[in-house]
């Protein structure tokens, strides 16, 4: 039998390496590095996608906020236009009170019917003041100067319904080629009383 003896001191001895283990270790390190790289790359891609979607969401929210601010301004301007001036409210309340103070037997339908019969063609009523009913003031617009006189004569000749007819100021509206005038009268309700 052969005896094998190693007389070399331990510190000088060389240990045999397992090459298969070293190769496997290197392969595991390479694969681990690749896996870490792929995971990091996947996380970075996911981060970029998330960042883009958040940025798009913030931009769309900012656009919606701008649209809402514009709508708010438009609505505020519309509300400012709609809201009444206090003087207009007082005047409107006075007119409503005057209308309510008119005696119940006043015949509005008869008044408007008679007034329509007296109106010449191409004369338009622009404003009707009823605050001193049964005395009325009209501001009218006519196509020419002769129509004022026609209206005044029609009212004077129909003394059963109209009295104290007074033709006031007249102004030539050059832009619209018309005459704007004021006329006042009392309505006698056909002799039935007021």
C-alpha positions as CSV (number, residue, x, y, z in Angstrom):
1,X,0.0,0.0,0.0
2,X,1.3,3.3,-0.8
3,X,1.3,6.0,1.6
4,X,1.1,9.6,0.5
5,X,2.5,12.1,2.8
6,X,2.5,15.8,2.4
7,X,5.5,17.3,4.1
8,X,4.9,20.8,2.9
9,X,4.0,23.1,5.7
10,X,0.4,24.3,5.8
11,X,1.1,27.9,4.9
12,X,2.7,26.9,1.6
13,X,0.0,24.5,0.6
14,X,-2.3,25.4,-2.3
15,X,-6.0,24.5,-2.0
16,X,-7.6,23.1,-5.1
17,X,-10.4,25.3,-6.3
18,X,-13.6,24.1,-7.6
19,X,-13.9,25.7,-11.0
20,X,-17.5,24.7,-11.4
21,X,-18.4,26.6,-8.2
22,X,-16.5,29.6,-9.3
23,X,-18.2,29.6,-12.6
24,X,-21.6,29.2,-10.9
25,X,-20.7,32.0,-8.5
26,X,-19.8,34.4,-11.4
27,X,-23.0,33.4,-13.2
28,X,-25.1,34.1,-10.1
29,X,-23.4,37.5,-9.7
30,X,-23.9,38.4,-13.4
31,X,-27.5,37.3,-13.3
32,X,-28.1,39.1,-10.0
33,X,-26.7,42.3,-11.5
34,X,-28.8,41.9,-14.6
35,X,-31.9,41.3,-12.4
36,X,-31.1,44.4,-10.3
37,X,-30.6,46.4,-13.5
38,X,-33.9,45.2,-15.0
39,X,-35.8,45.9,-11.8
40,X,-34.3,49.4,-11.6
41,X,-35.1,50.0,-15.2
42,X,-38.7,48.8,-14.7
43,X,-39.1,51.0,-11.6
44,X,-37.7,54.0,-13.6
45,X,-40.1,53.4,-16.5
46,X,-43.0,53.0,-14.0
47,X,-41.9,56.2,-12.3
48,X,-41.8,58.1,-15.6
49,X,-45.3,56.8,-16.6
50,X,-46.7,57.8,-13.3
51,X,-45.1,61.2,-13.4
52,X,-46.5,61.8,-16.9
53,X,-50.0,60.8,-15.9
54,X,-49.8,63.0,-12.8
55,X,-48.5,65.9,-14.9
56,X,-51.4,65.4,-17.4
57,X,-53.9,65.3,-14.5
58,X,-52.5,68.5,-13.0
59,X,-52.5,70.2,-16.4
60,X,-56.2,69.2,-17.0
61,X,-57.1,70.3,-13.5
62,X,-55.4,73.7,-14.2
63,X,-57.3,74.1,-17.5
64,X,-60.6,73.2,-15.7
65,X,-59.8,75.7,-13.0
66,X,-59.1,78.4,-15.6
67,X,-62.4,77.5,-17.4
68,X,-64.2,77.7,-14.0
69,X,-62.6,81.1,-13.3
70,X,-63.7,82.4,-16.7
71,X,-67.2,81.0,-16.2
72,X,-67.3,82.7,-12.8
73,X,-66.3,86.0,-14.3
74,X,-68.9,85.7,-17.0
75,X,-71.6,84.8,-14.5
76,X,-70.5,87.7,-12.2
77,X,-70.7,90.1,-15.1
78,X,-74.1,88.7,-16.0
79,X,-75.3,89.1,-12.4
80,X,-74.0,92.6,-12.3
81,X,-76.0,93.4,-15.4
82,X,-79.1,91.8,-14.1
83,X,-79.0,93.3,-10.6
84,X,-81.2,96.3,-10.2
85,X,-80.1,99.7,-9.3
86,X,-81.7,100.9,-6.1
87,X,-83.1,104.0,-7.8
88,X,-84.7,101.8,-10.5
89,X,-86.2,99.5,-7.8
90,X,-87.7,102.5,-5.9
91,X,-89.1,103.9,-9.2
92,X,-90.5,100.5,-10.1
93,X,-92.1,100.1,-6.7
94,X,-93.7,103.6,-7.0
95,X,-95.1,102.6,-10.4
96,X,-96.5,99.4,-9.0
97,X,-98.0,101.3,-6.0
98,X,-99.5,103.8,-8.4
99,X,-101.0,101.0,-10.5
100,X,-102.4,99.4,-7.4
101,X,-103.9,102.7,-6.2
102,X,-106.0,103.0,-9.4
103,X,-109.7,102.5,-8.7
104,X,-110.9,99.0,-9.4
105,X,-113.5,100.1,-12.0
106,X,-111.0,101.6,-14.3
107,X,-111.3,99.8,-17.6
108,X,-107.8,99.2,-18.9
109,X,-109.0,97.2,-21.9
110,X,-111.3,100.1,-23.0
111,X,-108.5,102.6,-22.4
112,X,-106.0,100.7,-24.7
113,X,-108.7,100.0,-27.3
114,X,-109.6,103.7,-27.6
115,X,-106.0,104.7,-27.6
116,X,-105.3,102.2,-30.4
117,X,-108.2,103.6,-32.4
118,X,-106.8,107.2,-32.1
119,X,-103.2,106.2,-33.1
120,X,-102.3,107.1,-36.7
121,X,-100.2,104.5,-38.6
122,X,-96.4,104.9,-38.2
123,X,-96.7,106.2,-34.6
124,X,-95.3,104.1,-31.9
125,X,-95.6,104.4,-28.1
126,X,-92.2,104.3,-26.4
127,X,-93.2,105.0,-22.8
128,X,-96.5,105.2,-20.9
129,X,-96.6,107.0,-17.6
130,X,-99.5,105.8,-15.5
131,X,-98.4,107.3,-12.1
132,X,-101.2,110.0,-12.2
133,X,-104.0,107.8,-13.6
134,X,-106.5,108.7,-15.1
135,X,-104.1,111.4,-16.4
136,X,-101.6,109.8,-18.8
137,X,-98.4,110.9,-20.5
138,X,-97.1,109.2,-23.6
139,X,-93.7,109.4,-25.2
140,X,-94.1,108.4,-28.8
141,X,-92.1,108.1,-32.0
142,X,-93.5,109.1,-35.3
143,X,-92.3,108.7,-38.9
144,X,-92.9,112.4,-39.7
145,X,-94.0,115.7,-38.1
146,X,-97.6,115.7,-39.4
147,X,-98.4,112.5,-37.5
148,X,-98.1,114.3,-34.2
149,X,-100.8,116.8,-35.2
150,X,-103.0,113.9,-36.4
151,X,-102.7,112.1,-33.1
152,X,-103.5,115.3,-31.2
153,X,-106.5,116.1,-33.3
154,X,-107.8,112.5,-33.0
155,X,-107.6,112.8,-29.2
156,X,-109.3,116.2,-29.1
157,X,-112.1,115.2,-31.4
158,X,-112.9,112.1,-29.3
159,X,-113.9,114.1,-26.2
160,X,-116.1,111.3,-25.0
161,X,-112.9,109.5,-23.8
162,X,-110.1,112.0,-23.9
163,X,-109.8,115.5,-22.4
164,X,-107.1,118.1,-21.5
165,X,-105.0,117.0,-24.5
166,X,-101.6,118.7,-24.5
167,X,-98.9,118.1,-27.1
168,X,-95.5,118.7,-25.4
169,X,-91.9,118.8,-26.7
170,X,-90.9,117.2,-29.9
171,X,-87.3,116.3,-30.9
172,X,-86.0,115.2,-34.4
173,X,-84.1,112.0,-34.2
174,X,-81.8,112.3,-37.2
175,X,-80.2,108.9,-36.7
176,X,-83.5,107.0,-37.0
177,X,-85.2,109.7,-39.2
178,X,-88.1,110.0,-36.7
179,X,-89.7,112.5,-34.4
180,X,-89.9,111.8,-30.7
181,X,-92.6,113.7,-28.8
182,X,-94.6,113.9,-25.6
183,X,-98.3,114.1,-25.3
184,X,-100.5,114.1,-22.2
185,X,-104.3,113.7,-21.7
186,X,-107.0,112.6,-19.3
187,X,-109.0,109.5,-20.0
188,X,-112.7,109.9,-19.0
189,X,-113.7,106.2,-19.3
190,X,-116.5,107.0,-21.7
191,X,-118.4,109.2,-19.3
192,X,-118.7,106.4,-16.7
193,X,-116.6,108.2,-14.1
194,X,-113.1,107.6,-13.0
